[in-house]
Amino acid sequence: DYQQTAVDKTLEYFRKSRDPAVIVLPTGAGKSLVIAELARIAKGRVLVLAHVKELVEQNHLKYESYGLEAGIYSAGLNQKDSHQKVIFGSIQSVARASSDFFKDFTLLVIDECHRVGLEQETQYAQVISKLQHDNEDICILGLTATPYRMGLGWIFNHSHRGIERTKEPRFFKNSVYELPLEYMIRNKYLTPPVKVDIPVTCYDFSQITEGGREFTVSEVEGVLHSQRRLTPLIVKNIVDITEKYHREGVMIFSSTVKHAKEILDCLPEGQAQIVLGDTEEADRDQIIEDFKAKKIKYLVNVSVLTTGFDAPHVDVIAILRPTDSVSLYQQIIGRGLR
């Protein structure tokens, strides 16, 4: 019902306005289904953008599950379609497309739209400019679970209830529909998160996180180096909890690459893998496939699997890193809530 409401509110909004707008739906609320429905009922052509190939693929699959056909424009997925009514593209590839590609689109949908700002030199700005050059009346809709950015705050000016979120200039002017995470949990669409209530050994990051200033990777490395004897104990806690409660899929979010490797060394042999920013694409795909197929139980990563990663069997999230970002924290926890 809330997905249908999001679609209805969007139609209602764009009948009256052409200002860029946002839908806020929590992680696991089915943003890709809302996108699919909007693309299905749109009268003109639709371009759906995402920043990682996993999201492009996920959104495309959901759309095709309606029995509809759509194209993909993404170098990472080895496809460059441009003639279908609906195109799912990665921003990096679309930004490099020829001017012919941008013809006749009437709706642009941007997934994870908190990445879009007012800066003119970004790939998003370039793509939007090309689309508006061909059709100045194009509707621009963003979707996100986390409508704020560190150092910026809210990414839109007014909420769907008319509350002013910020007076500062923003690319997105209004939200058309917002659903809080708490609603999803209360109505049993998502799993209630349970913070483990046993004495758990943990790192002390207070010396770098107090006072709200931003910290650097080298400061985090310094804390971890001075407390490295705790890592085996922390990992043992995670393994013990996992076995005690018969958990099936454990995602561990580490602070740095060195830290991730240290954690991996402490996990049960043959049951764990690691995904880093520079992990070869084929290897990454294989590791994720093995994790989803439950061939391995523990998946360690450094800020790689925070968005666009969908493994519904995940039932433990272990956060072994500090963050000042509310949105990153929500994205991490959201990996387990579905």
N, C-alpha and C positions, 0 to 999 in steps of 0.2 A: 504493500500500500504506500509506503513512504517513497519507493522508487517511482511509482506512478505520480505521486504528488510532486516530486522533483521535476518530472517531465512536464506536467500541467503548468506549474509555476513558471517554467522556462518559456513555454509558448506564450503564456499570458504577458510576460515581461517584454519579449521581443516584438509583440504586436504593438507595444506603445513606445519602445525605446531601442536605440541602436548603441547605447553605451555598453562597453564590455562588462560582463557580469560573471558571478561565481556561484557554483553549487558546492556546499560543504557537506561531505558525507564521510563518516569515519572509516578507517581501514576495515575492510571486510563487509562493508555495507552494499557492495555490488555496484561500484561506479561504472564498471564496464558494461553492465546491463542497462544502466541509464543512458550511457553513450550510445549503445546499440539501438535503443528505442528511439532516441532523438534522431539518429542517422536514418533509421527506417522510415520515419514519418516526414522527414524533411523533403520539401518540394524540389529544391535545387541540389547542387553537388556539395558534399561534405568532406572536409579534411580534418582528420583526428591526429593530433601530434602528441608524442611522448618522448622522454629524453633517454630511455633505455630500450633496447630491442625486446627485452622480456615483456615490457608493458605494451609495446606495439603488437606483439604476437598475442598476448593475453586478450587485449581489446578486440583484435581481429577475429580470434577464435570464438569469442562470445557473440560477435555479430553474425558470424557464419552459422552459429548454432541455431539461429532463427530460420535457417534454410535460405539465407540471402548471400549474395556474392559481393565481395569487396576486394579492392586491390591493396597491395602493400608497397610502400616506397621506402626501402631501408637497405643500405649497403650491408649492414650486419646480418640481415636475413636473406641476402642475395636476391632481392626482388626489387624491380623498379617499375611498377605499374603506374599508369597515369590516365587511363581512359575511363575507369569505372566511376559510377555515381559517388561511391564512398571510397576514400583512400585513407589507410592507416599508415602514418609515416613517422620516421624518427626525425627529430628536429635537425640533427647534423646533416642528414642526407637531403632533406627537403630544402634546407638553406642553400644547398649547392645546385639545386635543380634549375633547368633552363626556364626562361620566362614563359614559354608555352605551357608549362606545367600548371601555372597559377590561374588559368582561365576558368571562369564560370562557377567558382565556389561561392555558395551563399551562406555557409555556416563553417566556422572554424572552432573546433573543440580542442582545448589544451588540457591534457591530463597532468597531474602534479603541477598545477598552475602557480603555486607559490614561488616557482622559479622565475616567473616573468616580472620584470620591473619596468621602470621608465627609461633605462639606459638605451641609447639609440644604436650603440655598436654591437648589441647582442644578436645572435642568430634569430631569436624570436622576433626582435624588432624588425630585422630585415625581411623575414617571411611575412609578417603582418603588413608591412609597407607594400610588398609586392601584391598581396591579396587585395588590399584596399585600393591599390592603383587600378586593378581590373574591376573591382566592385566596391565602391565607397560605402555601400549599404550593408556590407557583410556583417552577419551576427558573430560576435566573438564570445564564447563561453568557456570558462575555466572550471575544472573540478579539482578539489583537494580535500584531504582529511585534516590538513593543518594550515589554516589561512593566515599564517604569520611567519615572519622571518627574523632571525637574530639581527639586532642592530637596526631593524626597520619597523617591527611591530606588525599591525594588521595590514593585509595586502589589498583591502578594499575600504571605501569610505563609509558606506552605509549598510547596515544589516537589513535583512528582509522585513524586520519589524520596525524599521525606520530609525534605529539607534545609530548615532554617528560614532564610528569606530576611530576615525582619525580625520583631522582637518588637512593633513599633509597631502600633496598631490599623489594619486595612485593611478596605475594603468586601469585596474578594475574599479568601477564606480560603486557597484551594488552587489550584494548577495541576493539571489532569488530564492534560495532555500538552504536552511542549515539544520542539521540533525546532530544533537550531541551524542558523544560516545556513551554517556550514562543511559540514554534512552535505549540504545542498542543492547546494552547489557541487561537493563531492567526488563526488557521485553524478550529476552532470551534469543536474540539474533546472534549475539556474541557471548563467549565464555567469560564468566566473572574472573578477573585476575586474582590469584591468591598469593599474597606475599608470604614466603615461608616463615613460619614462626618458631624456628629452632635456632639455637645460637650458631651463627654462621661466621666463619673467619672472613674478613674482608680487608681490602687495602684501605689505607687512610689517605684520601686525596685532599683533606681539608686545607693543607697549607697552600695549595694552588687554586682551590675553588672558593675560598672565603673572600668576601668583599666584592663579588660579582664581576671581577675583571676577567678578561679573556686569558686563557693559558695556552702555552705553546706545546708542541709535540715533545721538544727536548725537556721541558719541565715535567711532563707526564713520564717520560723515559727515566728521568732522575728519581722520581718517587718510586717507580716500579723497580729500579735497580736497587734502591736502598731497602726495598721490602720484598725482594725476589724470593726469599725463603718462604714467604706466605703462599706463593703460587701453588705448590703441590698440595698444601692444606685446603686451599680454596677449591681446587679442582676435585679433591677427594670429597669435599662437601657436596659438590654438584653431582658426582657419580653416586654417592650414598643416597642422596634425596631421590635421584632418578630411579635407583633400584628399589628403594623403600616403597615408593608410590607407583611402581610399575609404569614409569613414563616411557613414551615411544620415540619422541623426537626432540633433541636438545639443540637449541641454537645458542652459541656463545659469542658475545660481542666483546672483542678485545680492544685494547687501547692503541697498540702499534703493531707493526709487522713482527718485530722481534718478540713482543709479548705474545702474539698469536702462536708463534712457533714454540715458545716456552710452554704455553698451555697444551698444545698438541702433544708435546713430549710426555705430559703427565696423564694423558687420557688413555683408556684401555686400548691396547694395540689391536689394529684391524677394525675398530669400531668408530674411528674418528677420521675426519678429513678437514682440510683448511682451504678457504677461498680468499685470495688476496686480489688487490687491484690489478696486479700484473700476471695473474694466473691465465695461462693460455685459454682461449675461448672454448676449444674442444674439450680441454681438461675440466674447465668450470662446468660446462654442460653435463659432462659425465658424472662429476661429483654430485651435482644437484639432482641428477636422475637417480643415482644410487641412494641419496638421502631420502628422496620422495618414495622410493621403492622399499625403504627401510632396510637396505643392505648395510648402511652405517647408521649409528644412533646419534653421534655428536658432530655438529658442523660448526667450525670456528671461522669467524670472518672479522675483517676490520672495515667497518663502514661500507661494505659492498652490498650486503643483502638487506638494506633498510627499506627499499621501495621496490614494488613490482615483483616481489617474491611471494609465491603462494603455495605453501605446503600445509594443508589443513590438519595434518597429524601432529604438528609441533605442539608440545604440551609443557615444555620448560624453556623459559627465556632467562639466560644468565648474563647480566650486564656487568662486565669487568672493566668498565671504562667510565671516566667522568664525562658529563656534558652539561653545558649551560643552556642547551637548546631544548625548549619545550617540545617543538615539533619533532626533532630527532628522537627524543625520549618516547613520544607517542608512537612514532613510526616503528621503533624497535619493539615496544611492548605489543603493538598491533600485529606483529608477525605471529603471535601466539593466540590472539583472541578469537580467530575463526575456527 
